Amino acid sequence: MSTIRPALLADLPLLAARLSPLPLFTRYGHTATRLEQLLGGALGRGEQLLVIDADGPRGMAWFLTSGTLGIGGYLRLIAVDPTFQNRGTGAALLAAFETHTFAKSAHAFLLVSDFNDGAQRFYERHGYVRVGALAGLVLPEVNELLYWKRRPPAS
């Protein structure tokens, strides 16, 4: 059984080793060492980092619950160990992000690289709408696509 919990510094070496081979990280030049440093920095700044734990960390959601455009939260990254993909792991991490974010903000934002068609379909299935593009934000040859979702009305 897997559980979603806050990440610990002790999780980062194994998490980074499991996730760094993903095409997204290789495209941006993030080795396991670099990914571990980035995630450690996030924890040090008090940013939200959740892991899905099943015999160790198998995926993560890295986010801020407020501050984006002064009105919303920002999902920096969801990544799932390839052996745990297509099991609802990403959807569970996304739901956890939304729960945390929509408790504080009325809007959620995220960026998806233009080459990452699977992620675009994933977020669109979960109600995110593409609202723009930022050309060359991180890499000169890549557009980062801006997605947005409004907090659902209270039932």
N, C-alpha and C positions, 0 to 999 in steps of 0.2 A: 504494500500500500504506500502511496506517496502523500506527502504533506507539503503545504506551502508555508514557509517560515522566513523570518528575517535572516539574511546571510550573516555569517560570521567570518572574521578574517581567516580562520582555519579552513573554511570552505574554498577559499579562492584558488589555491594551487590546483586542486583536482578539477574544480569548475573550469578554470582557464584551460587546462589540458584537454578536457572533454569538448570544449566549445571552439577552441582556436582553429581546428581544421575546417570549420564551416566556411563555405565559399564567401560569405559576407566578410568574415575576418581576414581571410587570405587576400581578398580584393583590396582591403584597406591597409594591408601590411601589418596586421596585429598578430604577433606571435603569442604563444601562451604566456611568456614573460611579460610582454607589453599589456596583454589583456588583464593579467593579474595586477599590474601596476595601476591601470585605469580603474579597475573595480575597487582596489584598496583606496585610491584617492577619493572615489565616490563615497565610500564608507566614512573616510576621514572628514569629509565635508558635511556629513549628516544626510546625504541623499538616500532615498529609499532603494534598497536592493533586496528583493525577495528571491528565494530559491525554491525550486521544487525538489524535495528530498525523497529519494528512493534508493537506499543503499548508497548514500552520498548525494551531493547536488547533481541534478540532471538537466537543469535549466534555470533561467533567471529572468526577472523583470527588473529593469533599472529605470527609475523615474523620479520626477519631482511632482508633488501634489498641487503646487500652485506656483504662480509667478509668470507663466508663459503668457506673453502679450498682456500681462496685468490682469488676466481673467481666467486662466485655466492651468491645468496640469499638463505635464509633458512626459510622454513615454519615450525615454531615450533609447531603450533597446529591450526586445525580447529575443532570447536565443534558447534553443533546446538541443540537447545532446541528440545526434542523429539516431541513436538507438531508441530514443523516447519520442520521436516525431510520429505524427499521425495517430496519436493516442489521446488527444484532447489536452495534452500538456500545455501547449501554447494558449489554447482557449482558457484554461484554468488560470494561467499567469495573467492573461489579459483581463479576466474578470476580477482578479485580485487588485490589479492596477486601478481598474475602474471603481471598485469599492472604495479604495483609499482616496482616490482623486475626487470622485463625486461627493464624498463626504465634506470636502472643503471647497470645491470649485464647480462651476456650472459647465465647464468645457474641458475637453481632453484633446490634446494635439499630439501628433507624432510625425516623423519623417520616414519615408521609405525610399531607398535608392531606386532609380529608374530601371535598373537591370534586374531588380528583385520582384519578378512577376508573381511568384508564389506569395510573398508577403503582401503585395497589393491586393490580391484576391482574398487573402485571409482577413485583412482589416476591413475590406468592403463587405464581406459576409457578416462581419460583426458590427455593421452600422456606421463605419467611418466613411466620410465623403472626401474625395480629393478636391482640395480648394486652391491649389497653386503648385508652383515649382520654383525651386531655388537653384539656378544654374551654377554649377561649379562650386558649390558651398564647401565641400570637403576635398573632392578631387576635381580637377579642371574638366575632365571628360564625363562626369557623372552629374545628372540632375537629381536633387533631393526633392521628392514629392511630398507636399504638406497635406496631411489628412486631419480631419476635425470631426468630433462627435460632441453633441450637446447632451447634458445630463437628462436622462429620461424623466418625464414628469412623475411626481409622487403618485402612487396608486391609492 
